[in-house]
């Protein structure tokens, strides 16, 4: 499974330690995970099985929900 941890740039600045810990623990357990910036995501070629969305943008949330 391929996971994405999604933050906005502003939220990531405040939560960088936590985000890095999540990614580190995923990798430690052999789970493929990437940290993605909300502002840079392309939903046309979005290729993740699971997402942890740590943002507040309802448009982004709706797009993620529509992907399945």
C-alpha positions as CSV (number, residue, x, y, z in Angstrom):
1,X,0.0,0.0,0.0
2,X,1.1,3.5,-0.8
3,X,0.2,6.2,1.7
4,X,0.2,10.0,1.5
5,X,0.5,12.4,4.4
6,X,-0.9,15.7,3.2
7,X,-0.3,19.1,4.8
8,X,-0.6,22.7,3.7
9,X,2.6,24.7,3.7
10,X,1.4,26.7,6.7
11,X,0.4,23.7,8.8
12,X,3.6,21.8,7.9
13,X,5.7,24.7,9.2
14,X,4.0,24.3,12.6
15,X,3.9,20.5,12.6
16,X,7.1,19.5,10.8
17,X,8.4,17.3,13.7
18,X,5.1,15.4,13.9
19,X,4.9,14.9,10.1
20,X,8.5,13.6,10.0
21,X,7.7,11.2,12.9
22,X,4.7,9.8,11.1
23,X,6.7,9.2,7.9
24,X,9.6,7.8,9.8
25,X,7.4,5.3,11.6
26,X,5.7,4.3,8.4
27,X,9.0,3.6,6.8
28,X,10.3,1.8,9.9
29,X,7.4,-0.6,9.5
30,X,8.0,-1.0,5.7
31,X,5.0,1.1,4.6
32,X,5.6,3.3,1.6
33,X,4.6,6.8,2.6
34,X,5.3,10.3,1.2
35,X,4.8,13.7,2.6
36,X,2.8,15.9,0.1
37,X,2.1,19.6,0.2
38,X,-1.5,20.3,-0.4
39,X,-0.7,23.2,-2.7
40,X,1.4,21.0,-5.0
41,X,-0.9,18.0,-5.4
42,X,-2.0,17.0,-8.9
43,X,-5.3,15.1,-8.6
44,X,-5.0,14.1,-12.2
45,X,-2.3,11.5,-11.5
46,X,-2.9,11.0,-7.8
47,X,-1.6,7.5,-7.0
48,X,-2.1,6.7,-3.4
49,X,-4.1,3.9,-1.7
50,X,-4.6,5.7,1.6
51,X,-4.3,9.3,2.7
52,X,-3.9,11.1,6.0
53,X,-5.1,14.6,5.3
54,X,-4.0,17.1,8.0
55,X,-5.5,20.2,6.4
56,X,-8.5,22.4,6.6
57,X,-9.4,23.0,3.0
58,X,-12.9,21.6,2.2
59,X,-12.2,21.7,-1.5
60,X,-9.2,19.5,-1.1
61,X,-11.1,17.2,1.2
62,X,-13.9,16.9,-1.4
63,X,-11.5,16.1,-4.2
64,X,-9.9,13.4,-2.0
65,X,-13.2,11.9,-1.1
66,X,-14.2,11.8,-4.8
67,X,-11.1,9.8,-5.7
68,X,-12.5,7.0,-3.6
